């Protein structure tokens, strides 16, 4: 009976390690990407000469650096405020498929940032 509990316990520990190895990297990339979006929003809000396309390209480059596959259509850029006192809202909507042994899931992320 003790051997069965030991085998089940080890299987659960190995399963948790495998699941963590698949789930943690996309979560950490999303957290870093959130910081990148804050940077893009601050730079976009402080530089009124940057167009929405410039900001979108900056977001796409940041995502590529983090190995996050997104398209320009998944990036939302909105200008907030009036001329001279403007801010920028940046949001991205993307999903990452995760394949675990015997189970697949999709992690959905919607990071955003705004600079008022």
C-alpha positions as protocol buffer text, in pm:
chain_id: "A"
residue {
  index: 1
  type: UNK
  ca { x: 0 y: 0 z: 0 }
}
residue {
  index: 2
  type: UNK
  ca { x: 287 y: 237 z: 81 }
}
residue {
  index: 3
  type: UNK
  ca { x: 446 y: 174 z: -259 }
}
residue {
  index: 4
  type: UNK
  ca { x: 123 y: 268 z: -440 }
}
residue {
  index: 5
  type: UNK
  ca { x: 100 y: 597 z: -246 }
}
residue {
  index: 6
  type: UNK
  ca { x: 464 y: 670 z: -325 }
}
residue {
  index: 7
  type: UNK
  ca { x: 413 y: 608 z: -698 }
}
residue {
  index: 8
  type: UNK
  ca { x: 97 y: 820 z: -707 }
}
residue {
  index: 9
  type: UNK
  ca { x: 271 y: 1097 z: -513 }
}
residue {
  index: 10
  type: UNK
  ca { x: 570 y: 1095 z: -747 }
}
residue {
  index: 11
  type: UNK
  ca { x: 340 y: 1094 z: -1052 }
}
residue {
  index: 12
  type: UNK
  ca { x: 156 y: 1399 z: -915 }
}
residue {
  index: 13
  type: UNK
  ca { x: 483 y: 1582 z: -849 }
}
residue {
  index: 14
  type: UNK
  ca { x: 615 y: 1503 z: -1198 }
}
residue {
  index: 15
  type: UNK
  ca { x: 282 y: 1611 z: -1350 }
}
residue {
  index: 16
  type: UNK
  ca { x: 294 y: 1941 z: -1162 }
}
residue {
  index: 17
  type: UNK
  ca { x: 650 y: 2004 z: -1280 }
}
residue {
  index: 18
  type: UNK
  ca { x: 560 y: 1929 z: -1643 }
}
residue {
  index: 19
  type: UNK
  ca { x: 250 y: 2152 z: -1623 }
}
residue {
  index: 20
  type: UNK
  ca { x: 450 y: 2432 z: -1462 }
}
residue {
  index: 21
  type: UNK
  ca { x: 718 y: 2407 z: -1729 }
}
residue {
  index: 22
  type: UNK
  ca { x: 451 y: 2458 z: -1997 }
}
residue {
  index: 23
  type: UNK
  ca { x: 237 y: 2725 z: -1825 }
}
residue {
  index: 24
  type: UNK
  ca { x: 489 y: 2946 z: -1643 }
}
residue {
  index: 25
  type: UNK
  ca { x: 690 y: 3070 z: -1949 }
}
residue {
  index: 26
  type: UNK
  ca { x: 384 y: 3224 z: -2128 }
}
residue {
  index: 27
  type: UNK
  ca { x: 271 y: 3381 z: -1798 }
}
residue {
  index: 28
  type: UNK
  ca { x: 615 y: 3534 z: -1738 }
}
residue {
  index: 29
  type: UNK
  ca { x: 636 y: 3658 z: -2099 }
}
residue {
  index: 30
  type: UNK
  ca { x: 296 y: 3824 z: -2053 }
}
residue {
  index: 31
  type: UNK
  ca { x: 413 y: 4002 z: -1737 }
}
residue {
  index: 32
  type: UNK
  ca { x: 722 y: 4133 z: -1915 }
}
residue {
  index: 33
  type: UNK
  ca { x: 511 y: 4230 z: -2216 }
}
residue {
  index: 34
  type: UNK
  ca { x: 281 y: 4428 z: -1984 }
}
residue {
  index: 35
  type: UNK
  ca { x: 585 y: 4634 z: -1878 }
}
residue {
  index: 36
  type: UNK
  ca { x: 675 y: 4683 z: -2243 }
}
residue {
  index: 37
  type: UNK
  ca { x: 324 y: 4815 z: -2313 }
}
residue {
  index: 38
  type: UNK
  ca { x: 362 y: 5067 z: -2030 }
}
residue {
  index: 39
  type: UNK
  ca { x: 684 y: 5186 z: -2189 }
}
residue {
  index: 40
  type: UNK
  ca { x: 520 y: 5223 z: -2532 }
}
residue {
  index: 41
  type: UNK
  ca { x: 226 y: 5412 z: -2378 }
}
residue {
  index: 42
  type: UNK
  ca { x: 456 y: 5653 z: -2193 }
}
residue {
  index: 43
  type: UNK
  ca { x: 669 y: 5718 z: -2500 }
}
residue {
  index: 44
  type: UNK
  ca { x: 361 y: 5756 z: -2720 }
}
residue {
  index: 45
  type: UNK
  ca { x: 193 y: 5998 z: -2482 }
}
residue {
  index: 46
  type: UNK
  ca { x: 503 y: 6210 z: -2439 }
}
residue {
  index: 47
  type: UNK
  ca { x: 580 y: 6228 z: -2811 }
}
residue {
  index: 48
  type: UNK
  ca { x: 283 y: 6362 z: -3007 }
}
residue {
  index: 49
  type: UNK
  ca { x: 470 y: 6309 z: -3335 }
}
residue {
  index: 50
  type: UNK
  ca { x: 439 y: 5931 z: -3304 }
}
residue {
  index: 51
  type: UNK
  ca { x: 150 y: 5801 z: -3511 }
}
residue {
  index: 52
  type: UNK
  ca { x: -73 y: 5510 z: -3416 }
}
residue {
  index: 53
  type: UNK
  ca { x: 110 y: 5300 z: -3673 }
}
residue {
  index: 54
  type: UNK
  ca { x: 445 y: 5386 z: -3513 }
}
residue {
  index: 55
  type: UNK
  ca { x: 312 y: 5277 z: -3174 }
}
residue {
  index: 56
  type: UNK
  ca { x: 159 y: 4960 z: -3321 }
}
residue {
  index: 57
  type: UNK
  ca { x: 495 y: 4874 z: -3481 }
}
residue {
  index: 58
  type: UNK
  ca { x: 670 y: 4932 z: -3147 }
}
residue {
  index: 59
  type: UNK
  ca { x: 424 y: 4694 z: -2977 }
}
residue {
  index: 60
  type: UNK
  ca { x: 477 y: 4432 z: -3249 }
}
residue {
  index: 61
  type: UNK
  ca { x: 854 y: 4458 z: -3206 }
}
residue {
  index: 62
  type: UNK
  ca { x: 825 y: 4421 z: -2827 }
}
residue {
  index: 63
  type: UNK
  ca { x: 602 y: 4115 z: -2874 }
}
residue {
  index: 64
  type: UNK
  ca { x: 847 y: 3961 z: -3120 }
}
residue {
  index: 65
  type: UNK
  ca { x: 1130 y: 4012 z: -2871 }
}
residue {
  index: 66
  type: UNK
  ca { x: 925 y: 3817 z: -2613 }
}
residue {
  index: 67
  type: UNK
  ca { x: 835 y: 3540 z: -2865 }
}
residue {
  index: 68
  type: UNK
  ca { x: 467 y: 3639 z: -2853 }
}
residue {
  index: 69
  type: UNK
  ca { x: 295 y: 3585 z: -3186 }
}
residue {
  index: 70
  type: UNK
  ca { x: 49 y: 3868 z: -3255 }
}
residue {
  index: 71
  type: UNK
  ca { x: -82 y: 4045 z: -3562 }
}
residue {
  index: 72
  type: UNK
  ca { x: -138 y: 4420 z: -3608 }
}
residue {
  index: 73
  type: UNK
  ca { x: -515 y: 4360 z: -3582 }
}
residue {
  index: 74
  type: UNK
  ca { x: -471 y: 4237 z: -3224 }
}
residue {
  index: 75
  type: UNK
  ca { x: -318 y: 4569 z: -3113 }
}
residue {
  index: 76
  type: UNK
  ca { x: -549 y: 4851 z: -3003 }
}
residue {
  index: 77
  type: UNK
  ca { x: -415 y: 5206 z: -2988 }
}
residue {
  index: 78
  type: UNK
  ca { x: -637 y: 5490 z: -2867 }
}
residue {
  index: 79
  type: UNK
  ca { x: -553 y: 5853 z: -2809 }
}
residue {
  index: 80
  type: UNK
  ca { x: -692 y: 5996 z: -2487 }
}
residue {
  index: 81
  type: UNK
  ca { x: -745 y: 6363 z: -2412 }
}
residue {
  index: 82
  type: UNK
  ca { x: -696 y: 6681 z: -2603 }
}
residue {
  index: 83
  type: UNK
  ca { x: -413 y: 6820 z: -2810 }
}
residue {
  index: 84
  type: UNK
  ca { x: -116 y: 6905 z: -2589 }
}
residue {
  index: 85
  type: UNK
  ca { x: -254 y: 6701 z: -2297 }
}
residue {
  index: 86
  type: UNK
  ca { x: -293 y: 6371 z: -2472 }
}
residue {
  index: 87
  type: UNK
  ca { x: -236 y: 6023 z: -2344 }
}
residue {
  index: 88
  type: UNK
  ca { x: -224 y: 5684 z: -2509 }
}
residue {
  index: 89
  type: UNK
  ca { x: -411 y: 5361 z: -2435 }
}
residue {
  index: 90
  type: UNK
  ca { x: -243 y: 5045 z: -2566 }
}
residue {
  index: 91
  type: UNK
  ca { x: -402 y: 4699 z: -2547 }
}
residue {
  index: 92
  type: UNK
  ca { x: -329 y: 4361 z: -2700 }
}
residue {
  index: 93
  type: UNK
  ca { x: -555 y: 4057 z: -2710 }
}
residue {
  index: 94
  type: UNK
  ca { x: -384 y: 3725 z: -2773 }
}
residue {
  index: 95
  type: UNK
  ca { x: -393 y: 3356 z: -2682 }
}
residue {
  index: 96
  type: UNK
  ca { x: -125 y: 3094 z: -2631 }
}
residue {
  index: 97
  type: UNK
  ca { x: -203 y: 2723 z: -2677 }
}
residue {
  index: 98
  type: UNK
  ca { x: -52 y: 2490 z: -2416 }
}
residue {
  index: 99
  type: UNK
  ca { x: -25 y: 2119 z: -2481 }
}
residue {
  index: 100
  type: UNK
  ca { x: 6 y: 1907 z: -2171 }
}
residue {
  index: 101
  type: UNK
  ca { x: 26 y: 1528 z: -2179 }
}
residue {
  index: 102
  type: UNK
  ca { x: -333 y: 1417 z: -2230 }
}
residue {
  index: 103
  type: UNK
  ca { x: -477 y: 1768 z: -2208 }
}
residue {
  index: 104
  type: UNK
  ca { x: -464 y: 2090 z: -2408 }
}
residue {
  index: 105
  type: UNK
  ca { x: -564 y: 2437 z: -2299 }
}
residue {
  index: 106
  type: UNK
  ca { x: -551 y: 2792 z: -2427 }
}
residue {
  index: 107
  type: UNK
  ca { x: -418 y: 3074 z: -2211 }
}
residue {
  index: 108
  type: UNK
  ca { x: -590 y: 3402 z: -2301 }
}
residue {
  index: 109
  type: UNK
  ca { x: -410 y: 3730 z: -2229 }
}
residue {
  index: 110
  type: UNK
  ca { x: -532 y: 4088 z: -2259 }
}
residue {
  index: 111
  type: UNK
  ca { x: -251 y: 4314 z: -2135 }
}
residue {
  index: 112
  type: UNK
  ca { x: -309 y: 4688 z: -2154 }
}
residue {
  index: 113
  type: UNK
  ca { x: -157 y: 5013 z: -2039 }
}
residue {
  index: 114
  type: UNK
  ca { x: -244 y: 5376 z: -2060 }
}
residue {
  index: 115
  type: UNK
  ca { x: -57 y: 5698 z: -2012 }
}
residue {
  index: 116
  type: UNK
  ca { x: -273 y: 5989 z: -1903 }
}
